[in-house]
C-alpha cells in the first residue's frame, strides 16, 4: 500500500471493502464458511477432516474455487494487453451477478463457489512481476505492517507510513458490516449491488491504471 499513489490507495480500499461485503454475505449464506478468507477455510478443512466429511468437502471446495480464481486472474493478466485490471473487474461483476442468481434460485453452495472464484481473481488486480503486491481479501499482512509501524514509533523510528494498511483493513471491516446488514435484510439479492459496484470499478480502473503501465501505480 505504501508504494501506491493516493488514487490507487483509495481504489484498493474500495476493493477491500467490496471483498469484505461479499465475504460477509457468503459467510451468512453458507452458515459459517468464507468466500474470500481462505485461512479460515483451511482451519475449517482441518477441523472437518476430524469432525465430518461434509464440512471438509465444503471448505476444500471453496479453497479450490478461490485458487481457480487466482489462476483466472493470472491468465487474464497475461492475455489481455493494456487493461487486464478492467478485464478482471468485469469478470468479477459477472461472477457476482451470477452468484446472486444462483443463490436466489436456492443453490447457495454453487453460488458460494462462484463467489470464492471471484474473490481469488480480485487479488490479481494489484500485481507486478507475477507477484501480488496488495492482498485485497486477507488482512494479516496489513495488520502485521501496522504492528511493526507502531513498534517502530514507540522507539522513535520511522518505518514508513502504516496508516494506509490500517485503512485497508478498516475498509474490509466496514464492507463486511455492510454485507452482513444487506444480506440480513435482502438475502441473495444483496449480491447484485456488489456486482454493480465491480462494473463501476471496471470503468474507473482506466483512470487508475495507465494503459501498458505496471499493474501497481507507484510514486516517482
TORPA-4810 file (N, C-alpha, C, O; in nm, 3 decimals):
<nodes>
NODE_1_0.082_-0.121_0.000_0.000_0.000_0.000_0.085_0.126_0.000_0.049_0.224_-0.065_X
NODE_2_0.196_0.126_0.069_0.275_0.247_0.084_0.338_0.292_-0.047_0.379_0.407_-0.059_X
NODE_3_0.346_0.202_-0.144_0.406_0.237_-0.272_0.304_0.286_-0.374_0.340_0.328_-0.484_X
NODE_4_0.177_0.282_-0.339_0.072_0.328_-0.431_0.049_0.477_-0.417_0.069_0.534_-0.310_X
NODE_5_0.008_0.540_-0.526_-0.031_0.681_-0.515_-0.168_0.690_-0.448_-0.233_0.589_-0.423_X
NODE_6_-0.211_0.813_-0.420_-0.332_0.832_-0.341_-0.455_0.773_-0.409_-0.539_0.712_-0.344_X
NODE_7_-0.467_0.791_-0.539_-0.584_0.740_-0.611_-0.587_0.587_-0.609_-0.692_0.527_-0.590_X
NODE_8_-0.471_0.526_-0.629_-0.465_0.380_-0.628_-0.492_0.324_-0.488_-0.553_0.218_-0.474_X
NODE_9_-0.447_0.396_-0.384_-0.477_0.352_-0.248_-0.627_0.352_-0.222_-0.681_0.256_-0.166_X
NODE_10_-0.693_0.458_-0.263_-0.838_0.465_-0.244_-0.907_0.353_-0.320_-1.002_0.292_-0.270_X
NODE_11_-0.859_0.326_-0.440_-0.916_0.218_-0.521_-0.900_0.084_-0.449_-0.992_0.003_-0.446_X
NODE_12_-0.782_0.062_-0.391_-0.756_-0.063_-0.319_-0.847_-0.075_-0.197_-0.897_-0.184_-0.167_X
NODE_13_-0.868_0.035_-0.125_-0.953_0.032_-0.006_-1.097_-0.002_-0.045_-1.164_-0.079_0.023_X
NODE_14_-1.144_0.056_-0.155_-1.280_0.026_-0.201_-1.291_-0.121_-0.240_-1.392_-0.185_-0.210_X
NODE_15_-1.189_-0.175_-0.304_-1.190_-0.317_-0.341_-1.189_-0.406_-0.217_-1.255_-0.509_-0.214_X
NODE_16_-1.112_-0.365_-0.115_-1.111_-0.442_0.009_-1.248_-0.438_0.075_-1.294_-0.539_0.130_X
NODE_17_-1.314_-0.323_0.071_-1.449_-0.312_0.126_-1.545_-0.403_0.051_-1.631_-0.467_0.111_X
NODE_18_-1.530_-0.409_-0.081_-1.615_-0.499_-0.160_-1.590_-0.644_-0.123_-1.684_-0.724_-0.115_X
NODE_19_-1.464_-0.680_-0.100_-1.431_-0.816_-0.060_-1.492_-0.848_0.076_-1.543_-0.959_0.097_X
NODE_20_-1.487_-0.753_0.169_-1.549_-0.774_0.299_-1.699_-0.791_0.288_-1.758_-0.877_0.354_X
NODE_21_-1.761_-0.710_0.203_-1.906_-0.720_0.180_-1.943_-0.858_0.128_-2.035_-0.922_0.180_X
NODE_22_-1.871_-0.904_0.026_-1.900_-1.034_-0.034_-1.872_-1.147_0.064_-1.947_-1.243_0.072_X
NODE_23_-1.763_-1.135_0.140_-1.728_-1.241_0.234_-1.834_-1.254_0.343_-1.870_-1.365_0.383_X
NODE_24_-1.883_-1.141_0.392_-1.987_-1.145_0.495_-2.115_-1.209_0.441_-2.178_-1.290_0.509_X
NODE_25_-2.154_-1.171_0.318_-2.273_-1.231_0.258_-2.254_-1.381_0.239_-2.344_-1.460_0.267_X
NODE_26_-2.135_-1.420_0.190_-2.108_-1.562_0.172_-2.104_-1.638_0.303_-2.150_-1.752_0.309_X
NODE_27_-2.050_-1.576_0.406_-2.043_-1.638_0.538_-2.183_-1.669_0.591_-2.208_-1.778_0.642_X
NODE_28_-2.274_-1.572_0.578_-2.411_-1.592_0.624_-2.485_-1.692_0.536_-2.567_-1.770_0.584_X
NODE_29_-2.457_-1.687_0.408_-2.527_-1.774_0.312_-2.490_-1.920_0.333_-2.574_-2.009_0.316_X
NODE_30_-2.364_-1.946_0.369_-2.316_-2.085_0.384_-2.321_-2.134_0.528_-2.291_-2.250_0.555_X
NODE_31_-2.358_-2.048_0.620_-2.364_-2.090_0.760_-2.228_-2.102_0.825_-2.207_-2.189_0.910_X
NODE_32_-2.136_-2.015_0.788_-2.009_-2.011_0.859_-1.884_-2.045_0.779_-1.779_-2.071_0.838_X
NODE_33_-1.894_-2.046_0.646_-1.776_-2.065_0.562_-1.743_-1.932_0.494_-1.828_-1.844_0.482_X
NODE_34_-1.618_-1.920_0.452_-1.571_-1.794_0.393_-1.557_-1.808_0.242_-1.527_-1.916_0.191_X
NODE_35_-1.579_-1.697_0.171_-1.558_-1.698_0.027_-1.436_-1.615_-0.014_-1.398_-1.616_-0.131_X
NODE_36_-1.374_-1.544_0.081_-1.252_-1.471_0.048_-1.138_-1.496_0.147_-1.022_-1.473_0.115_X
NODE_37_-1.170_-1.544_0.266_-1.069_-1.563_0.371_-1.034_-1.712_0.378_-1.098_-1.789_0.449_X
NODE_38_-0.931_-1.751_0.302_-0.900_-1.892_0.289_-0.825_-1.949_0.409_-0.821_-2.071_0.427_X
NODE_39_-0.766_-1.865_0.492_-0.705_-1.916_0.616_-0.812_-1.976_0.706_-0.794_-2.082_0.766_X
NODE_40_-0.926_-1.906_0.714_-1.038_-1.957_0.792_-1.090_-2.088_0.737_-1.120_-2.180_0.813_X
NODE_41_-1.102_-2.096_0.604_-1.149_-2.220_0.544_-1.048_-2.333_0.560_-1.085_-2.449_0.570_X
NODE_42_-0.920_-2.298_0.562_-0.817_-2.401_0.583_-0.831_-2.461_0.723_-0.816_-2.582_0.741_X
NODE_43_-0.859_-2.375_0.821_-0.883_-2.426_0.956_-1.008_-2.513_0.957_-1.009_-2.619_1.019_X
NODE_44_-1.113_-2.468_0.890_-1.236_-2.548_0.885_-1.213_-2.680_0.812_-1.275_-2.781_0.846_X
NODE_45_-1.126_-2.679_0.712_-1.093_-2.804_0.644_-1.026_-2.901_0.739_-1.061_-3.019_0.744_X
NODE_46_-0.929_-2.850_0.817_-0.862_-2.936_0.913_-0.957_-2.991_1.018_-0.952_-3.109_1.052_X
NODE_47_-1.044_-2.904_1.069_-1.142_-2.949_1.168_-1.239_-3.048_1.105_-1.278_-3.147_1.168_X
NODE_48_-1.278_-3.021_0.979_-1.371_-3.108_0.911_-1.315_-3.247_0.887_-1.389_-3.345_0.887_X
NODE_49_-1.185_-3.257_0.866_-1.124_-3.388_0.849_-1.140_-3.474_0.974_-1.136_-3.597_0.968_X
NODE_50_-1.158_-3.406_1.087_-1.178_-3.477_1.214_-1.326_-3.496_1.245_-1.367_-3.601_1.293_X
NODE_51_-1.407_-3.391_1.216_-1.547_-3.393_1.258_-1.643_-3.454_1.156_-1.740_-3.519_1.193_X
NODE_52_-1.615_-3.433_1.028_-1.710_-3.485_0.930_-1.673_-3.451_0.789_-1.615_-3.345_0.763_X
NODE_53_-1.704_-3.539_0.696_-1.665_-3.523_0.557_-1.732_-3.403_0.491_-1.671_-3.336_0.408_X
NODE_54_-1.858_-3.375_0.526_-1.930_-3.266_0.461_-1.863_-3.132_0.484_-1.844_-3.054_0.391_X
NODE_55_-1.826_-3.105_0.608_-1.758_-2.980_0.640_-1.626_-2.969_0.565_-1.593_-2.863_0.513_X
NODE_56_-1.551_-3.078_0.560_-1.424_-3.077_0.490_-1.443_-3.055_0.340_-1.366_-2.983_0.277_X
NODE_57_-1.546_-3.116_0.282_-1.571_-3.101_0.139_-1.609_-2.957_0.103_-1.563_-2.904_0.002_X
NODE_58_-1.691_-2.895_0.186_-1.731_-2.756_0.159_-1.610_-2.665_0.168_-1.585_-2.583_0.078_X
NODE_59_-1.534_-2.678_0.276_-1.416_-2.593_0.293_-1.314_-2.617_0.182_-1.259_-2.523_0.125_X
NODE_60_-1.290_-2.744_0.150_-1.195_-2.776_0.044_-1.242_-2.727_-0.091_-1.161_-2.679_-0.171_X
NODE_61_-1.372_-2.737_-0.118_-1.426_-2.687_-0.244_-1.410_-2.537_-0.259_-1.378_-2.488_-0.367_X
NODE_62_-1.433_-2.464_-0.151_-1.417_-2.318_-0.154_-1.272_-2.279_-0.176_-1.243_-2.184_-0.249_X
NODE_63_-1.180_-2.351_-0.113_-1.038_-2.324_-0.133_-0.999_-2.349_-0.278_-0.928_-2.269_-0.339_X
NODE_64_-1.045_-2.460_-0.334_-1.015_-2.492_-0.474_-1.073_-2.386_-0.568_-1.008_-2.347_-0.665_X
NODE_65_-1.195_-2.339_-0.539_-1.257_-2.237_-0.622_-1.178_-2.106_-0.614_-1.160_-2.037_-0.715_X
NODE_66_-1.131_-2.071_-0.494_-1.052_-1.950_-0.476_-0.923_-1.957_-0.558_-0.887_-1.862_-0.628_X
NODE_67_-0.854_-2.071_-0.549_-0.729_-2.088_-0.625_-0.757_-2.082_-0.775_-0.679_-2.027_-0.852_X
NODE_68_-0.870_-2.140_-0.817_-0.908_-2.133_-0.958_-0.926_-1.988_-1.002_-0.890_-1.951_-1.114_X
NODE_69_-0.983_-1.905_-0.914_-0.999_-1.764_-0.945_-0.867_-1.693_-0.960_-0.851_-1.608_-1.047_X
NODE_70_-0.771_-1.729_-0.875_-0.637_-1.671_-0.887_-0.576_-1.708_-1.023_-0.513_-1.625_-1.088_X
NODE_71_-0.597_-1.833_-1.064_-0.547_-1.877_-1.194_-0.612_-1.796_-1.306_-0.545_-1.751_-1.398_X
NODE_72_-0.743_-1.777_-1.297_-0.814_-1.699_-1.399_-0.760_-1.556_-1.404_-0.736_-1.502_-1.511_X
NODE_73_-0.741_-1.496_-1.287_-0.686_-1.362_-1.284_-0.546_-1.355_-1.344_-0.513_-1.261_-1.416_X
NODE_74_-0.464_-1.456_-1.313_-0.330_-1.460_-1.369_-0.331_-1.477_-1.520_-0.249_-1.416_-1.589_X
NODE_75_-0.422_-1.558_-1.570_-0.433_-1.576_-1.715_-0.476_-1.446_-1.782_-0.422_-1.409_-1.886_X
NODE_76_-0.573_-1.377_-1.722_-0.619_-1.250_-1.779_-0.507_-1.148_-1.782_-0.497_-1.070_-1.877_X
NODE_77_-0.422_-1.146_-1.681_-0.311_-1.052_-1.679_-0.214_-1.080_-1.794_-0.148_-0.989_-1.843_X
NODE_78_-0.207_-1.204_-1.836_-0.113_-1.241_-1.943_-0.171_-1.221_-2.083_-0.098_-1.187_-2.176_X
NODE_79_-0.301_-1.241_-2.097_-0.357_-1.242_-2.232_-0.427_-1.112_-2.271_-0.448_-1.087_-2.390_X
NODE_80_-0.463_-1.030_-2.173_-0.530_-0.903_-2.203_-0.426_-0.793_-2.208_-0.368_-0.758_-2.105_X
NODE_81_-0.403_-0.739_-2.323_-0.299_-0.638_-2.340_-0.350_-0.502_-2.295_-0.457_-0.456_-2.338_X
NODE_82_-0.273_-0.438_-2.210_-0.300_-0.299_-2.176_-0.394_-0.278_-2.059_-0.363_-0.197_-1.971_X
NODE_83_-0.508_-0.348_-2.053_-0.608_-0.323_-1.950_-0.652_-0.451_-1.879_-0.771_-0.480_-1.878_X
NODE_84_-0.561_-0.528_-1.821_-0.604_-0.650_-1.754_-0.690_-0.624_-1.631_-0.776_-0.706_-1.597_X
NODE_85_-0.667_-0.510_-1.563_-0.744_-0.482_-1.442_-0.893_-0.466_-1.474_-0.979_-0.518_-1.402_X
NODE_86_-0.923_-0.394_-1.583_-1.063_-0.378_-1.623_-1.125_-0.512_-1.660_-1.241_-0.538_-1.632_X
NODE_87_-1.045_-0.597_-1.725_-1.096_-0.729_-1.763_-1.128_-0.813_-1.640_-1.232_-0.879_-1.634_X
NODE_88_-1.039_-0.811_-1.541_-1.061_-0.888_-1.419_-1.185_-0.836_-1.346_-1.267_-0.915_-1.300_X
NODE_89_-1.198_-0.705_-1.336_-1.313_-0.648_-1.267_-1.443_-0.677_-1.340_-1.546_-0.696_-1.276_X
NODE_90_-1.439_-0.682_-1.472_-1.559_-0.717_-1.549_-1.600_-0.861_-1.523_-1.719_-0.891_-1.510_X
NODE_91_-1.501_-0.949_-1.516_-1.529_-1.089_-1.484_-1.588_-1.099_-1.343_-1.681_-1.176_-1.319_X
NODE_92_-1.534_-1.020_-1.250_-1.586_-1.020_-1.113_-1.732_-0.976_-1.111_-1.815_-1.036_-1.042_X
NODE_93_-1.763_-0.873_-1.187_-1.902_-0.824_-1.190_-1.995_-0.934_-1.240_-2.102_-0.956_-1.182_X
NODE_94_-1.956_-1.003_-1.346_-2.039_-1.110_-1.398_-2.053_-1.226_-1.300_-2.161_-1.282_-1.284_X
NODE_95_-1.942_-1.261_-1.234_-1.945_-1.372_-1.138_-2.033_-1.340_-1.019_-2.109_-1.426_-0.973_X
NODE_96_-2.026_-1.219_-0.969_-2.108_-1.181_-0.854_-2.256_-1.177_-0.892_-2.341_-1.219_-0.813_X
NODE_97_-2.286_-1.127_-1.011_-2.425_-1.127_-1.056_-2.476_-1.270_-1.071_-2.588_-1.302_-1.032_X
NODE_98_-2.393_-1.357_-1.130_-2.432_-1.496_-1.144_-2.453_-1.565_-1.011_-2.545_-1.645_-0.996_X
NODE_99_-2.366_-1.534_-0.914_-2.381_-1.593_-0.782_-2.511_-1.547_-0.717_-2.576_-1.625_-0.648_X
NODE_100_-2.548_-1.421_-0.739_-2.674_-1.372_-0.685_-2.793_-1.447_-0.743_-2.888_-1.478_-0.671_X
NODE_101_-2.786_-1.477_-0.873_-2.894_-1.553_-0.938_-2.901_-1.694_-0.881_-3.010_-1.743_-0.848_X
NODE_102_-2.785_-1.760_-0.869_-2.783_-1.896_-0.815_-2.839_-1.901_-0.672_-2.918_-1.988_-0.638_X
NODE_103_-2.796_-1.805_-0.589_-2.842_-1.803_-0.451_-2.993_-1.778_-0.444_-3.063_-1.837_-0.363_X
NODE_104_-3.042_-1.689_-0.532_-3.185_-1.660_-0.533_-3.268_-1.780_-0.576_-3.384_-1.793_-0.539_X
NODE_105_-3.207_-1.869_-0.656_-3.275_-1.990_-0.701_-3.264_-2.105_-0.601_-3.311_-2.216_-0.628_X
NODE_106_-3.202_-2.078_-0.486_-3.192_-2.181_-0.383_-3.072_-2.271_-0.395_-3.074_-2.384_-0.346_X
NODE_107_-2.966_-2.224_-0.460_-2.843_-2.300_-0.475_-2.727_-2.226_-0.407_-2.640_-2.172_-0.476_X
NODE_108_-2.725_-2.222_-0.275_-2.625_-2.142_-0.205_-2.482_-2.192_-0.222_-2.389_-2.111_-0.231_X
NODE_109_-2.461_-2.324_-0.227_-2.324_-2.374_-0.237_-2.262_-2.342_-0.372_-2.149_-2.293_-0.375_X
NODE_110_-2.330_-2.369_-0.487_-2.272_-2.325_-0.614_-2.247_-2.174_-0.618_-2.148_-2.128_-0.674_X
NODE_111_-2.339_-2.098_-0.557_-2.319_-1.953_-0.552_-2.194_-1.918_-0.473_-2.117_-1.832_-0.515_X
NODE_112_-2.173_-1.985_-0.360_-2.056_-1.959_-0.278_-1.927_-1.995_-0.352_-1.827_-1.925_-0.340_X
NODE_113_-1.929_-2.104_-0.427_-1.811_-2.144_-0.505_-1.779_-2.038_-0.610_-1.662_-2.008_-0.634_X
NODE_114_-1.881_-1.982_-0.673_-1.858_-1.877_-0.772_-1.805_-1.751_-0.705_-1.720_-1.682_-0.761_X
NODE_115_-1.855_-1.720_-0.586_-1.804_-1.605_-0.511_-1.657_-1.623_-0.475_-1.578_-1.530_-0.487_X
NODE_116_-1.622_-1.743_-0.429_-1.483_-1.770_-0.392_-1.391_-1.757_-0.513_-1.280_-1.704_-0.502_X
NODE_117_-1.437_-1.805_-0.628_-1.359_-1.790_-0.750_-1.337_-1.643_-0.783_-1.227_-1.603_-0.819_X
NODE_118_-1.442_-1.562_-0.769_-1.431_-1.419_-0.796_-1.334_-1.351_-0.701_-1.255_-1.267_-0.743_X
NODE_119_-1.340_-1.388_-0.573_-1.251_-1.326_-0.476_-1.105_-1.366_-0.499_-1.014_-1.286_-0.472_X
NODE_120_-1.082_-1.485_-0.548_-0.946_-1.523_-0.582_-0.892_-1.437_-0.695_-0.778_-1.390_-0.688_X
NODE_121_-0.973_-1.415_-0.798_-0.931_-1.332_-0.910_-0.907_-1.188_-0.868_-0.820_-1.121_-0.924_X
NODE_122_-0.983_-1.139_-0.770_-0.968_-0.999_-0.727_-0.827_-0.969_-0.679_-0.778_-0.857_-0.695_X
NODE_123_-0.761_-1.067_-0.621_-0.627_-1.043_-0.567_-0.522_-1.020_-0.675_-0.409_-0.982_-0.643_X
NODE_124_-0.556_-1.042_-0.801_-0.461_-1.019_-0.910_-0.475_-0.879_-0.970_-0.406_-0.847_-1.067_X
NODE_125_-0.562_-0.797_-0.915_-0.578_-0.662_-0.968_-0.453_-0.579_-0.942_-0.406_-0.507_-1.031_X
NODE_126_-0.399_-0.588_-0.821_-0.273_-0.519_-0.790_-0.162_-0.623_-0.790_-0.137_-0.688_-0.689_X
NODE_127_-0.096_-0.637_-0.902_0.012_-0.734_-0.914_0.121_-0.674_-1.001_0.096_-0.588_-1.085_X
NODE_128_0.242_-0.720_-0.979_0.355_-0.669_-1.055_0.461_-0.777_-1.062_0.497_-0.837_-0.960_X
NODE_129_0.509_-0.803_-1.180_0.612_-0.904_-1.196_0.569_-1.042_-1.151_0.650_-1.122_-1.105_X
NODE_130_0.439_-1.070_-1.165_0.389_-1.201_-1.126_0.363_-1.217_-0.978_0.325_-1.325_-0.934_X
NODE_131_0.384_-1.110_-0.900_0.364_-1.117_-0.755_0.249_-1.026_-0.713_0.235_-0.915_-0.763_X
NODE_132_0.167_-1.076_-0.619_0.059_-0.995_-0.563_0.120_-0.894_-0.466_0.188_-0.931_-0.371_X
NODE_133_0.096_-0.766_-0.491_0.154_-0.660_-0.410_0.060_-0.612_-0.299_0.105_-0.569_-0.193_X
NODE_134_-0.070_-0.620_-0.324_-0.168_-0.578_-0.224_-0.272_-0.688_-0.212_-0.348_-0.713_-0.306_X
NODE_135_-0.276_-0.754_-0.097_-0.379_-0.854_-0.072_-0.510_-0.785_-0.040_-0.520_-0.712_0.058_X
NODE_136_-0.611_-0.808_-0.121_-0.738_-0.736_-0.106_-0.842_-0.814_-0.029_-0.941_-0.756_0.016_X
NODE_137_-0.823_-0.944_-0.012_-0.925_-1.025_0.056_-0.874_-1.084_0.187_-0.948_-1.156_0.254_X
NODE_138_-0.751_-1.055_0.224_-0.696_-1.104_0.350_-0.610_-0.994_0.410_-0.538_-0.925_0.338_X
NODE_139_-0.616_-0.977_0.542_-0.557_-0.860_0.605_-0.446_-0.892_0.705_-0.398_-0.802_0.774_X
NODE_140_-0.404_-1.016_0.715_-0.299_-1.049_0.811_-0.173_-0.969_0.784_-0.114_-0.913_0.876_X
NODE_141_-0.131_-0.964_0.658_-0.010_-0.890_0.624_-0.023_-0.742_0.655_0.071_-0.680_0.705_X
NODE_142_-0.140_-0.685_0.626_-0.162_-0.543_0.655_-0.154_-0.515_0.804_-0.095_-0.416_0.846_X
NODE_143_-0.213_-0.602_0.884_-0.210_-0.583_1.029_-0.068_-0.601_1.085_-0.029_-0.533_1.181_X
NODE_144_0.009_-0.692_1.026_0.149_-0.707_1.069_0.225_-0.578_1.042_0.305_-0.535_1.126_X
NODE_145_0.203_-0.516_0.926_0.270_-0.390_0.894_0.229_-0.280_0.990_0.311_-0.197_1.029_X
NODE_146_0.101_-0.277_1.029_0.056_-0.178_1.127_0.126_-0.200_1.259_0.174_-0.105_1.321_X
NODE_147_0.133_-0.325_1.304_0.201_-0.354_1.430_0.347_-0.318_1.427_0.400_-0.264_1.525_X
NODE_148_0.416_-0.347_1.317_0.557_-0.313_1.304_0.577_-0.162_1.306_0.672_-0.111_1.365_X
NODE_149_0.485_-0.090_1.240_0.494_0.055_1.241_0.474_0.113_1.379_0.544_0.208_1.417_X
NODE_150_0.380_0.058_1.456_0.358_0.106_1.592_0.477_0.075_1.682_0.515_0.156_1.766_X
NODE_151_0.535_-0.044_1.666_0.653_-0.080_1.745_0.769_0.014_1.715_0.840_0.057_1.806_X
NODE_152_0.788_0.047_1.587_0.895_0.139_1.549_0.869_0.278_1.607_0.962_0.346_1.650_X
NODE_153_0.742_0.320_1.607_0.708_0.452_1.659_0.738_0.462_1.808_0.775_0.569_1.856_X
NODE_154_0.721_0.353_1.881_0.750_0.355_2.025_0.895_0.392_2.051_0.926_0.459_2.149_X
NODE_155_0.982_0.349_1.962_1.125_0.377_1.978_1.172_0.495_1.894_1.292_0.515_1.874_X
NODE_156_1.077_0.573_1.845_1.110_0.693_1.770_1.166_0.668_1.632_1.232_0.754_1.575_X
NODE_157_1.140_0.549_1.578_1.190_0.516_1.445_1.080_0.537_1.341_0.961_0.532_1.372_X
NODE_158_1.122_0.562_1.220_1.028_0.579_1.110_1.042_0.461_1.016_1.143_0.449_0.946_X
NODE_159_0.942_0.373_1.016_0.943_0.256_0.930_0.851_0.273_0.810_0.808_0.175_0.749_X
NODE_160_0.821_0.398_0.777_0.733_0.423_0.663_0.588_0.433_0.708_0.554_0.394_0.819_X
NODE_161_0.502_0.486_0.622_0.360_0.504_0.658_0.288_0.371_0.673_0.291_0.286_0.584_X
NODE_162_0.222_0.354_0.788_0.144_0.233_0.811_-0.006_0.261_0.812_-0.087_0.169_0.815_X
NODE_163_-0.042_0.391_0.809_-0.184_0.426_0.809_-0.258_0.370_0.688_-0.372_0.326_0.704_X
NODE_164_-0.199_0.369_0.567_-0.272_0.309_0.454_-0.308_0.163_0.476_-0.414_0.118_0.434_X
NODE_165_-0.220_0.087_0.542_-0.251_-0.052_0.571_-0.366_-0.063_0.671_-0.450_-0.152_0.660_X
NODE_166_-0.368_0.027_0.769_-0.478_0.029_0.864_-0.609_0.064_0.794_-0.713_0.006_0.825_X
NODE_167_-0.603_0.157_0.701_-0.724_0.196_0.627_-0.772_0.082_0.538_-0.892_0.064_0.519_X
NODE_168_-0.679_0.005_0.483_-0.717_-0.110_0.401_-0.794_-0.211_0.487_-0.898_-0.263_0.445_X
NODE_169_-0.743_-0.239_0.606_-0.811_-0.329_0.699_-0.947_-0.274_0.738_-1.047_-0.346_0.739_X
NODE_170_-0.951_-0.144_0.769_-1.077_-0.082_0.809_-1.180_-0.088_0.695_-1.299_-0.104_0.719_X
NODE_171_-1.132_-0.075_0.571_-1.222_-0.086_0.457_-1.286_-0.223_0.449_-1.407_-0.234_0.425_X
NODE_172_-1.207_-0.328_0.470_-1.263_-0.463_0.467_-1.365_-0.483_0.579_-1.471_-0.542_0.556_X
NODE_173_-1.334_-0.434_0.700_-1.426_-0.449_0.812_-1.557_-0.373_0.786_-1.665_-0.425_0.812_X
NODE_174_-1.545_-0.250_0.734_-1.665_-0.172_0.704_-1.749_-0.241_0.597_-1.872_-0.245_0.607_X
NODE_175_-1.682_-0.295_0.495_-1.755_-0.366_0.391_-1.824_-0.490_0.446_-1.938_-0.519_0.408_X
NODE_176_-1.757_-0.563_0.536_-1.818_-0.681_0.597_-1.941_-0.644_0.677_-2.042_-0.716_0.673_X
NODE_177_-1.935_-0.533_0.750_-2.052_-0.489_0.826_-2.167_-0.456_0.732_-2.282_-0.493_0.758_X
NODE_178_-2.136_-0.388_0.622_-2.239_-0.355_0.525_-2.297_-0.480_0.459_-2.418_-0.489_0.437_X
NODE_179_-2.210_-0.576_0.429_-2.258_-0.700_0.368_-2.348_-0.779_0.460_-2.447_-0.838_0.416_X
NODE_180_-2.314_-0.780_0.589_-2.397_-0.852_0.685_-2.535_-0.790_0.695_-2.636_-0.861_0.698_X
NODE_181_-2.539_-0.658_0.701_-2.668_-0.588_0.710_-2.750_-0.613_0.583_-2.869_-0.643_0.589_X
NODE_182_-2.684_-0.599_0.468_-2.755_-0.615_0.341_-2.809_-0.756_0.324_-2.923_-0.774_0.283_X
NODE_183_-2.727_-0.857_0.357_-2.774_-0.995_0.339_-2.885_-1.028_0.439_-2.978_-1.102_0.406_X
NODE_184_-2.875_-0.974_0.559_-2.978_-0.999_0.659_-3.112_-0.944_0.614_-3.217_-1.002_0.642_X
NODE_185_-3.110_-0.831_0.544_-3.234_-0.767_0.504_-3.283_-0.809_0.366_-3.403_-0.815_0.341_X
NODE_186_-3.188_-0.839_0.276_-3.226_-0.865_0.137_-3.210_-1.010_0.095_-3.276_-1.054_0.001_X
NODE_187_-3.125_-1.084_0.164_-3.095_-1.219_0.122_-3.007_-1.220_-0.002_-2.921_-1.133_-0.017_X
NODE_188_-3.027_-1.315_-0.091_-2.943_-1.331_-0.210_-2.932_-1.205_-0.295_-2.824_-1.178_-0.348_X
NODE_189_-3.039_-1.124_-0.312_-3.025_-1.003_-0.393_-2.921_-0.904_-0.341_-2.883_-0.812_-0.413_X
NODE_190_-2.873_-0.923_-0.219_-2.769_-0.834_-0.166_-2.641_-0.844_-0.247_-2.556_-0.755_-0.240_X
NODE_191_-2.625_-0.952_-0.325_-2.504_-0.968_-0.405_-2.506_-0.881_-0.530_-2.400_-0.850_-0.585_X
NODE_192_-2.622_-0.841_-0.575_-2.631_-0.766_-0.700_-2.572_-0.626_-0.689_-2.508_-0.581_-0.784_X
NODE_193_-2.589_-0.552_-0.577_-2.519_-0.424_-0.566_-2.367_-0.440_-0.574_-2.298_-0.353_-0.628_X
NODE_194_-2.315_-0.550_-0.519_-2.171_-0.574_-0.528_-2.129_-0.594_-0.672_-2.023_-0.547_-0.713_X
NODE_195_-2.212_-0.665_-0.750_-2.183_-0.683_-0.892_-2.182_-0.549_-0.964_-2.094_-0.523_-1.047_X
NODE_196_-2.280_-0.465_-0.933_-2.285_-0.333_-0.995_-2.164_-0.248_-0.958_-2.110_-0.175_-1.041_X
NODE_197_-2.121_-0.259_-0.831_-2.004_-0.184_-0.787_-1.879_-0.227_-0.864_-1.797_-0.143_-0.900_X
NODE_198_-1.865_-0.357_-0.888_-1.750_-0.406_-0.964_-1.753_-0.354_-1.108_-1.648_-0.323_-1.164_X
NODE_199_-1.872_-0.346_-1.166_-1.882_-0.293_-1.302_-1.839_-0.145_-1.306_-1.770_-0.103_-1.398_X
NODE_200_-1.879_-0.070_-1.205_-1.838_0.071_-1.197_-1.687_0.081_-1.178_-1.621_0.163_-1.242_X
NODE_201_-1.631_-0.005_-1.092_-1.487_-0.003_-1.069_-1.410_-0.043_-1.194_-1.299_0.006_-1.218_X
NODE_202_-1.468_-0.131_-1.274_-1.402_-0.168_-1.401_-1.386_-0.045_-1.490_-1.282_-0.027_-1.553_X
NODE_203_-1.489_0.039_-1.494_-1.482_0.161_-1.573_-1.382_0.260_-1.514_-1.305_0.323_-1.586_X
NODE_204_-1.384_0.273_-1.381_-1.293_0.366_-1.314_-1.148_0.322_-1.322_-1.057_0.405_-1.313_X
NODE_205_-1.125_0.193_-1.340_-0.988_0.143_-1.341_-0.906_0.204_-1.454_-0.783_0.207_-1.446_X
NODE_206_-0.972_0.252_-1.560_-0.898_0.312_-1.671_-0.824_0.438_-1.629_-0.723_0.474_-1.688_X
NODE_207_-0.875_0.505_-1.525_-0.808_0.626_-1.477_-0.708_0.597_-1.366_-0.631_0.685_-1.328_X
NODE_208_-0.708_0.474_-1.314_-0.617_0.437_-1.205_-0.495_0.364_-1.257_-0.384_0.384_-1.207_X
NODE_209_-0.515_0.280_-1.358_-0.406_0.201_-1.414_-0.379_0.249_-1.557_-0.456_0.217_-1.648_X
NODE_210_-0.272_0.323_-1.578_-0.241_0.371_-1.713_-0.220_0.255_-1.809_-0.166_0.151_-1.772_X
NODE_211_-0.263_0.274_-1.931_-0.253_0.169_-2.031_-0.106_0.128_-2.052_-0.019_0.212_-2.075_X
NODE_212_-0.083_-0.003_-2.042_0.051_-0.054_-2.068_0.147_-0.037_-1.954_0.261_-0.082_-1.964_X
NODE_213_0.104_0.028_-1.842_0.192_0.050_-1.730_0.189_-0.072_-1.639_0.105_-0.160_-1.653_X
NODE_214_0.284_-0.074_-1.542_0.285_-0.182_-1.445_0.156_-0.180_-1.368_0.093_-0.075_-1.354_X
NODE_215_0.117_-0.295_-1.318_-0.012_-0.307_-1.253_-0.018_-0.235_-1.121_-0.127_-0.214_-1.067_X
NODE_216_0.095_-0.197_-1.070_0.095_-0.129_-0.941_0.145_0.013_-0.958_0.266_0.035_-0.963_X
NODE_217_0.053_0.113_-0.969_0.096_0.252_-0.980_0.179_0.289_-0.860_0.142_0.254_-0.748_X
NODE_218_0.288_0.356_-0.879_0.376_0.391_-0.768_0.423_0.534_-0.782_0.420_0.593_-0.890_X
NODE_219_0.467_0.588_-0.671_0.522_0.723_-0.671_0.658_0.723_-0.739_0.731_0.625_-0.735_X
NODE_220_0.690_0.836_-0.802_0.821_0.851_-0.864_0.892_0.969_-0.801_1.005_1.001_-0.839_X
</nodes>
